[in-house]
Amino acid sequence: MKKSWIIPAAALVVAALVNFVARWFGNAAVAAIIKPALLPLIALTTVAAAGGMESRTIRLLVIAQLLGAAGDILLIPDGFPTFACGLVCFLIGHIFYCINFGGRSWKGLKPAQWVLAIVVMVAATAGLLMAIGVEGTFLVPFAVYGMMLMLLIWSALAGVFREKNKATWIILTVGAVLFALSDSLIAVQTFHGAKVILEFLVMVTYVAAQCLLAWGGVRLFKATSKSI
């Protein structure tokens, strides 16, 4: 069935809207119930749109998405241990995203290009941490995580300049930037207190990011399949 992705996609839209509304009105209980279903629904939609998991691209996408689902569940309770474990899940998920996208866009990069990219990523991460006000025991883990977010953005952005299917790489870049924005808002909440509007914006940008990364990944898979 060519349109088999429509059912999980429709379920995703309904679940996401319920979560957004719950966040907007400050109903944390409903939002917490719905949240663990979002990434599995994105994963189901991804597999259905790709027609299976035979492709390495799709398998890496789904692994990253399921790690995101685990991270979502771990971030629901309050407390540093579960927060740290959730952060690790997302960190590993970003690694899989980078392998998936950077494995294509980074091929043939010269050492000077990598040096420039690393300098920019370090500067961007440092500036972001300073702007948010990250300090104390959180500084090192947030710095590592921030660098991984910058690496994810670079893995997508490099494709915009170096790959043929620019529209797909733009989709991936926007997804990566929204992911960084969502996680930055979480950091703002951590150090400056949670607010309803921030909770809402975190989820909207996060779900949009995951959907765009999934969409871009499926487009990459289909483009590769056509070229074979």
Secondary structure, 3 states (H helix, E strand, C coil): CCCCCHHHHHHHHHHHHHHHHHHHCCCHHHHHHHHHHHHHHHHHHHHHHHCCCCCHHHHHHHHHHHHHHHHHHHCCCCCHHHHHHHHHHHHHHHHHHHHHHHHHHCCCCCHHHHHHHHHHHHHHHHHHHHHHCCCHHHHHHHHHHHHHHHHHHHHHHHHHHHCCCHHHHHHHHHHHHHHHHHHHHHHHHHHHCCCHHHHHHHHHHHHHHHHHHHHHHHHHHHHHHHHC
